[in-house]
Amino acid sequence: MAVSDGPKKTEHIKPIEKFEFFQDERVRSVFYQLLTAAIVGWAVWYLISTTAHNLEVRGMSSGFGFLNVEAGFDTDFKLVEYVPGIGTYGDIFIIGVLNTLYISALAIVASTVLGFAIGVLRLSSNWLVSKVALAYVEIFRNTPLLIQIIFWYTGIFSLLPKIRQSYDLSGGTEFVLLNNRGLYMAWPVPGDLLWMTGVAFIVAVIAVVIFRRWNRKRQDATGQVFPTFMPSAALIIFLPGIVFAITGSPLGWDLPKLEGFNFVGGATVPPAFLALLVALSIYHAAHLAESVRAGILSVNRGQRDAALAIGLRQNRVFSLVVIPQAMPAIVPPMISLWMNVVKNSSLAIAIGYPDLVAVFMQTSLNQAGRAIEIVGMTMAFYMFVSLTISGLLNIYNKRVQLVER
């Protein structure tokens, strides 16, 4: 009888790997990326070459040399010095950009503050207050923005009193006057030592930041809450105020004075600016109010009850517990809202406010005739501003996101 030498070891034979081009995931991914890049590159090349050929056939010149050509028109509102016939189309572009950024920045601040206030009032336990806030949201959110702009311009600011019957909004000091030609305000005239007050203000702000960080660390270590608002406000107000008084109050005011048929001196804001600012702020605040309300409602009721149970006052519960947890839900729609404020400011063309679209893509385009360059620059500006707002708020959004353990 044969004796077995033991179990035989089975040899593991590796299967022969066969390279398949379209079956390899890495190769397929690189191939499709290269194919997409080639298609996009070809499309861009075709668009540019076709446009250049069409311009050449029609005898039309191209390029950005027109930006150095003198522009023969003026605007009724500008933030930089400009002389018609001497200033160039490049200067007009800068004027339009600054006017657009100026009205957009003010509208963003106003709509954000008003939107947060209305959103909180929507949740008020007072029936009348909550219903008034609801009526505000439903009326202004469901009315086209263009109609609101025209309403404020033609129905409100154009019907204000004439120059000699101006409203004095400063209580008889004639610092701020309002009439159908716009808002006239006193303009500050800085003295030689005013820079010292500015330095004192910067020092006060730095001191407040350091003080609040120290208080936050102290609170984390001991649990004790130390009020920071009143000391911070006092430092920011009194330190520059003391320096301002010691240096002899180096600040004068250029007051608007009525000479002939108009005011001379000070600063002037046209009615189109006021109408556009009010319409943009009210319209977008109505949209933000709903985002704020939804963000606050997303916070669990137990968080508020727990904070009240440990002795926090209602306002402290709201500022320290509810709002920080609601911000992750509020910030994403707020990003789109801020971007829409900038883009919707282009509706200013309907009432004659000299924003970028009005002075550059309309008047400059009609005179210079460089449609492709002018439209492209305008689109690039709005895209750059939108991407900047989105990038900055996304950074802030990552900081306020709640990290689950």
C-alpha positions as CSV (number, residue, x, y, z in Angstrom):
1,M,0.0,0.0,0.0
2,A,1.5,3.3,-1.0
3,V,2.1,5.8,1.7
4,S,1.3,9.4,0.9
5,D,4.0,11.9,1.5
6,G,1.4,14.4,2.8
7,P,-0.9,17.0,1.4
8,K,0.3,18.6,-1.8
9,K,0.6,22.3,-1.8
10,T,-1.6,24.0,-4.4
11,E,0.2,26.5,-6.5
12,H,-1.6,29.9,-6.8
13,I,-1.4,30.9,-10.4
14,K,-1.9,34.6,-10.9
15,P,-4.2,35.5,-13.8
16,I,-2.7,37.2,-16.7
17,E,-3.6,40.9,-16.5
18,K,-4.8,42.1,-19.8
19,F,-4.6,45.8,-20.3
20,E,-7.8,47.3,-21.6
21,F,-7.6,51.0,-22.5
22,F,-11.2,51.8,-21.8
23,Q,-11.5,49.6,-18.8
24,D,-8.7,51.2,-16.8
25,E,-10.3,53.9,-14.6
26,R,-7.2,56.1,-14.3
27,V,-6.5,56.1,-18.0
28,R,-10.1,56.7,-18.9
29,S,-10.3,59.6,-16.5
30,V,-7.2,61.3,-18.0
31,F,-8.4,60.6,-21.5
32,Y,-11.8,62.3,-20.9
33,Q,-10.2,65.3,-19.2
34,L,-7.8,65.8,-22.2
35,L,-10.7,65.4,-24.6
36,T,-12.8,68.0,-22.7
37,A,-9.9,70.4,-22.6
38,A,-9.3,70.0,-26.3
39,I,-13.0,70.6,-27.1
40,V,-13.1,73.7,-25.0
41,G,-9.9,75.0,-26.5
42,W,-11.1,74.4,-30.0
43,A,-14.4,76.2,-29.2
44,V,-12.6,79.2,-27.8
45,W,-10.2,79.3,-30.7
46,Y,-13.1,79.0,-33.2
47,L,-15.0,81.8,-31.5
48,I,-12.0,84.2,-31.4
49,S,-10.9,83.4,-35.0
50,T,-14.4,83.7,-36.4
51,T,-15.0,87.0,-34.6
52,A,-11.7,88.4,-35.8
53,H,-12.5,87.4,-39.3
54,N,-16.0,88.9,-39.3
55,L,-14.6,92.2,-37.9
56,E,-11.9,92.2,-40.6
57,V,-14.4,91.6,-43.4
58,R,-16.6,94.5,-42.1
59,G,-13.6,96.8,-41.7
60,M,-14.1,97.1,-38.0
61,S,-11.1,97.6,-35.7
62,S,-10.7,95.7,-32.4
63,G,-8.6,96.0,-29.3
64,F,-8.6,98.1,-26.1
65,G,-6.9,101.1,-27.5
66,F,-10.2,103.1,-27.3
67,L,-9.7,103.2,-23.5
68,N,-7.1,106.0,-24.0
69,V,-9.4,108.0,-26.3
70,E,-11.0,111.2,-24.9
71,A,-14.7,110.8,-24.0
72,G,-16.9,113.8,-24.8
73,F,-19.7,113.3,-22.2
74,D,-20.1,113.8,-18.5
75,T,-22.1,112.1,-15.7
76,D,-24.1,113.8,-13.0
77,F,-22.6,111.6,-10.2
78,K,-19.0,110.5,-9.9
79,L,-16.6,109.7,-7.1
80,V,-13.4,110.8,-8.9
81,E,-12.3,113.8,-10.8
82,Y,-13.3,113.8,-14.4
83,V,-13.4,116.6,-17.1
84,P,-15.4,116.0,-20.3
85,G,-13.2,116.1,-23.4
86,I,-10.0,115.4,-21.4
87,G,-11.0,112.3,-19.5
88,T,-10.9,109.0,-21.4
89,Y,-13.2,106.0,-21.8
90,G,-10.9,104.3,-19.3
91,D,-11.9,107.0,-16.8
92,I,-15.5,106.4,-17.7
93,F,-15.0,102.7,-16.9
94,I,-13.5,103.5,-13.5
95,I,-16.4,105.9,-12.8
96,G,-19.0,103.3,-13.6
97,V,-17.1,100.6,-11.6
98,L,-16.9,102.9,-8.5
99,N,-20.5,104.0,-8.8
100,T,-21.7,100.4,-9.0
101,L,-19.5,99.3,-6.1
102,Y,-20.6,102.3,-4.0
103,I,-24.3,101.7,-4.4
104,S,-23.9,97.9,-4.1
105,A,-21.9,98.2,-0.9
106,L,-24.4,100.5,0.8
107,A,-27.3,98.3,-0.4
108,I,-25.7,95.2,0.9
109,V,-25.1,96.7,4.4
110,A,-28.6,98.2,4.6
111,S,-30.4,95.0,3.3
112,T,-28.4,92.8,5.7
113,V,-29.2,94.9,8.8
114,L,-32.9,95.3,7.7
115,G,-33.3,91.7,6.7
116,F,-32.0,90.4,10.0
117,A,-34.3,92.8,11.9
118,I,-37.4,91.8,9.9
119,G,-36.5,88.1,10.1
120,V,-36.4,88.3,13.9
121,L,-39.6,90.3,14.0
122,R,-41.3,87.6,12.0
123,L,-40.9,85.3,15.0
124,S,-42.1,87.9,17.5
125,S,-44.7,86.7,20.1
126,N,-46.5,90.0,19.5
127,W,-49.2,89.3,16.9
128,L,-49.3,92.8,15.4
129,V,-45.5,93.0,15.0
130,S,-45.2,89.6,13.4
131,K,-48.0,90.3,11.0
132,V,-46.6,93.7,10.0
133,A,-43.2,91.9,9.3
134,L,-45.1,89.2,7.3
135,A,-46.9,91.9,5.2
136,Y,-43.5,93.6,4.5
137,V,-42.0,90.4,3.3
138,E,-44.9,89.3,1.1
139,I,-45.4,92.7,-0.5
140,F,-41.8,93.6,-1.4
141,R,-40.6,90.0,-2.1
142,N,-43.4,89.4,-4.6
143,T,-43.1,92.7,-6.5
144,P,-40.6,93.0,-9.4
145,L,-37.6,95.0,-8.4
146,L,-37.7,97.1,-11.6
147,I,-41.2,98.3,-10.7
148,Q,-40.1,99.1,-7.2
149,I,-37.1,101.2,-8.5
150,I,-39.4,103.2,-10.8
151,F,-42.0,103.6,-8.0
152,W,-39.4,105.1,-5.6
153,Y,-38.0,107.3,-8.3
154,T,-41.1,108.7,-9.9
155,G,-43.6,108.3,-7.1
156,I,-41.5,109.4,-4.1
157,F,-38.3,111.3,-4.7
158,S,-39.4,113.1,-7.8
159,L,-42.4,114.5,-5.9
160,L,-40.4,116.0,-3.1
161,P,-40.5,119.8,-2.5
162,K,-38.5,122.1,-4.7
163,I,-35.1,123.7,-3.8
164,R,-36.4,126.5,-1.7
165,Q,-38.8,124.3,0.2
166,S,-36.2,121.6,1.0
167,Y,-36.7,119.4,4.0
168,D,-34.0,120.0,6.7
169,L,-33.3,116.6,8.1
170,S,-30.7,117.9,10.5
171,G,-33.1,119.8,12.8
172,G,-32.5,123.3,11.5
173,T,-28.7,123.2,11.2
174,E,-28.9,122.8,7.4
175,F,-26.4,119.9,7.5
176,V,-28.7,117.6,5.5
177,L,-31.3,118.9,3.0
178,L,-33.6,116.9,0.9
179,N,-35.6,118.0,-2.2
180,N,-36.6,116.8,-5.6
181,R,-33.1,117.3,-6.9
182,G,-31.5,115.0,-4.4
183,L,-29.9,115.0,-1.0
184,Y,-27.5,117.8,-0.1
185,M,-25.1,117.2,2.8
186,A,-22.3,119.0,4.6
187,W,-18.9,117.7,3.6
188,P,-16.0,117.4,6.2
189,V,-12.9,119.5,5.6
190,P,-10.0,117.9,7.5
191,G,-7.4,120.0,9.3
192,D,-3.7,119.5,9.7
193,L,-3.8,117.4,12.9
194,L,-6.8,115.2,12.1
195,W,-4.5,112.3,11.4
196,M,-3.8,112.0,15.1
197,T,-7.5,111.3,15.7
198,G,-7.4,108.6,13.1
199,V,-4.4,107.0,14.7
200,A,-6.2,107.1,18.1
201,F,-9.2,105.4,16.5
202,I,-7.0,102.6,15.1
203,V,-5.3,102.1,18.5
204,A,-8.8,102.0,20.2
205,V,-10.0,99.3,17.7
206,I,-6.9,97.2,18.2
207,A,-7.3,97.5,22.0
208,V,-10.9,96.4,21.7
209,V,-9.9,93.4,19.7
210,I,-7.3,92.4,22.2
211,F,-9.7,93.0,25.1
212,R,-12.5,90.8,23.5
213,R,-10.0,88.0,22.8
214,W,-8.8,88.1,26.4
215,N,-12.4,88.1,27.7
216,R,-13.2,85.1,25.5
217,K,-10.3,83.1,26.8
218,R,-11.3,84.1,30.4
219,Q,-14.8,83.0,29.8
220,D,-13.7,79.6,28.4
221,A,-11.4,79.1,31.5
222,T,-13.7,80.3,34.3
223,G,-17.2,80.3,32.8
224,Q,-17.7,83.9,33.9
225,V,-19.2,86.3,31.5
226,F,-17.8,89.9,31.5
227,P,-19.7,92.6,29.6
228,T,-17.6,93.9,26.7
229,F,-20.0,96.1,24.7
230,M,-20.0,99.2,27.0
231,P,-16.2,99.2,27.7
232,S,-15.5,98.7,24.0
233,A,-17.9,101.4,22.9
234,A,-16.5,103.8,25.5
235,L,-12.9,103.2,24.4
236,I,-13.7,103.6,20.7
237,I,-15.6,106.9,21.3
238,F,-13.7,108.6,24.1
239,L,-10.1,107.9,23.1
240,P,-10.4,109.5,19.6
241,G,-12.7,112.1,21.1
242,I,-10.1,113.2,23.7
243,V,-7.3,113.3,21.0
244,F,-9.7,115.3,18.8
245,A,-10.3,117.9,21.5
246,I,-6.7,118.2,22.5
247,T,-5.6,118.8,19.0
248,G,-8.1,121.7,18.7
249,S,-10.9,120.0,16.8
250,P,-9.1,120.0,13.4
251,L,-12.3,119.4,11.3
252,G,-14.4,121.9,9.4
253,W,-17.6,121.5,7.4
254,D,-18.4,122.7,3.9
255,L,-22.1,123.5,4.2
256,P,-24.5,123.5,1.1
257,K,-25.6,127.1,0.5
258,L,-28.5,128.2,-1.8
259,E,-27.1,130.4,-4.6
260,G,-29.5,131.2,-7.4
261,F,-31.5,128.2,-8.4
262,N,-29.4,125.5,-6.7
263,F,-27.2,124.7,-3.7
264,V,-23.5,125.2,-3.9
265,G,-20.9,123.4,-1.7
266,G,-21.1,120.2,0.3
267,A,-21.9,116.8,-1.2
268,T,-24.9,116.0,-3.5
269,V,-26.6,112.7,-4.0
270,P,-29.0,112.6,-7.0
271,P,-32.6,111.2,-6.7
272,A,-31.7,108.2,-8.8
273,F,-29.1,107.1,-6.3
274,L,-31.6,107.4,-3.4
275,A,-34.3,105.6,-5.3
276,L,-32.0,102.8,-6.3
277,L,-30.5,102.4,-2.8
278,V,-34.0,102.3,-1.1
279,A,-35.4,99.8,-3.7
280,L,-32.3,97.5,-3.6
281,S,-32.2,97.5,0.2
282,I,-35.9,96.9,0.8
283,Y,-36.3,94.3,-1.9
284,H,-33.3,92.1,-0.9
285,A,-34.1,92.6,2.8
286,A,-37.4,90.9,2.3
287,H,-35.6,87.9,0.8
288,L,-33.0,87.8,3.5
289,A,-35.7,88.0,6.3
290,E,-37.1,84.6,5.2
291,S,-33.6,83.1,5.3
292,V,-33.0,84.5,8.8
293,R,-36.4,83.2,10.0
294,A,-35.7,79.7,8.6
295,G,-32.2,79.7,10.1
296,I,-33.5,80.6,13.6
297,L,-36.3,78.0,13.3
298,S,-33.6,75.4,12.4
299,V,-32.1,75.7,15.9
300,N,-33.6,73.1,18.3
301,R,-35.9,74.5,20.8
302,G,-34.1,72.6,23.5
303,Q,-31.0,74.7,23.0
304,R,-32.9,77.8,23.9
305,D,-34.6,76.2,26.9
306,A,-31.2,74.9,28.2
307,A,-29.7,78.3,27.9
308,L,-32.6,79.9,29.8
309,A,-32.4,77.1,32.4
310,I,-28.8,78.1,33.3
311,G,-29.8,81.7,33.9
312,L,-29.0,83.5,30.7
313,R,-31.2,86.4,29.8
314,Q,-33.3,86.3,26.7
315,N,-31.1,88.7,24.7
316,R,-28.0,86.7,25.7
317,V,-29.6,83.5,24.7
318,F,-30.4,84.9,21.3
319,S,-26.9,86.4,20.7
320,L,-24.8,83.6,22.2
321,V,-26.8,80.4,21.5
322,V,-29.5,80.9,18.8
323,I,-27.8,83.1,16.2
324,P,-24.4,81.3,16.2
325,Q,-26.2,78.0,15.5
326,A,-28.4,79.6,12.9
327,M,-25.6,81.2,10.9
328,P,-24.7,78.0,9.0
329,A,-28.2,78.0,7.6
330,I,-28.3,81.7,6.9
331,V,-24.9,82.3,5.2
332,P,-25.4,80.1,2.0
333,P,-28.5,82.0,0.8
334,M,-27.0,85.2,2.0
335,I,-24.1,84.6,-0.5
336,S,-26.5,84.5,-3.4
337,L,-28.4,87.5,-2.1
338,W,-25.3,89.7,-1.9
339,M,-24.3,88.7,-5.4
340,N,-27.8,89.5,-6.6
341,V,-27.5,93.0,-5.1
342,V,-24.5,93.7,-7.2
343,K,-26.0,92.3,-10.4
344,N,-29.4,93.9,-9.9
345,S,-27.8,97.3,-9.5
346,S,-27.6,97.2,-13.3
347,L,-31.3,98.0,-13.3
348,A,-30.2,101.6,-12.5
349,I,-30.2,102.2,-16.2
350,A,-34.0,102.5,-16.0
351,I,-33.8,105.7,-13.9
352,G,-30.6,107.2,-15.2
353,Y,-28.2,106.4,-12.4
354,P,-24.7,106.4,-13.9
355,D,-23.6,102.8,-13.0
356,L,-21.3,100.7,-15.2
357,V,-24.0,99.6,-17.5
358,A,-25.4,103.1,-18.1
359,V,-22.1,105.0,-18.7
360,F,-19.9,102.3,-20.2
361,M,-22.1,99.6,-21.9
362,Q,-24.6,102.1,-23.2
363,T,-23.1,105.7,-23.7
364,S,-19.5,104.6,-24.3
365,L,-20.6,101.7,-26.6
366,N,-22.7,104.1,-28.7
367,Q,-19.8,106.5,-29.1
368,A,-16.8,104.1,-29.3
369,G,-18.5,101.2,-31.1
370,R,-16.3,98.5,-29.5
371,A,-19.2,96.2,-28.6
372,I,-17.2,93.1,-27.9
373,E,-14.6,94.7,-25.8
374,I,-17.0,96.8,-23.8
375,V,-19.5,94.0,-23.2
376,G,-16.7,91.6,-22.3
377,M,-15.2,94.1,-19.8
378,T,-18.6,94.6,-18.2
379,M,-19.3,90.9,-17.9
380,A,-15.8,90.3,-16.5
381,F,-16.4,93.0,-13.8
382,Y,-19.6,91.5,-12.6
383,M,-18.2,88.0,-12.7
384,F,-15.1,89.1,-10.7
385,V,-17.2,90.9,-8.0
386,S,-19.6,87.9,-7.7
387,L,-16.7,85.4,-7.4
388,T,-15.0,87.6,-4.8
389,I,-18.2,87.9,-2.7
390,S,-18.7,84.1,-3.0
391,G,-15.1,83.3,-2.0
392,L,-15.0,85.6,1.0
393,L,-18.4,84.5,2.3
394,N,-17.5,80.8,1.7
395,I,-14.5,81.3,3.9
396,Y,-16.7,82.8,6.6
397,N,-19.2,80.0,6.1
398,K,-16.6,77.4,6.8
399,R,-15.7,79.2,10.1
400,V,-19.3,79.2,11.3
401,Q,-20.1,75.6,10.4
402,L,-20.9,73.4,13.4
403,V,-18.5,70.6,13.9
404,E,-20.2,67.5,15.2
405,R,-18.3,65.2,17.6
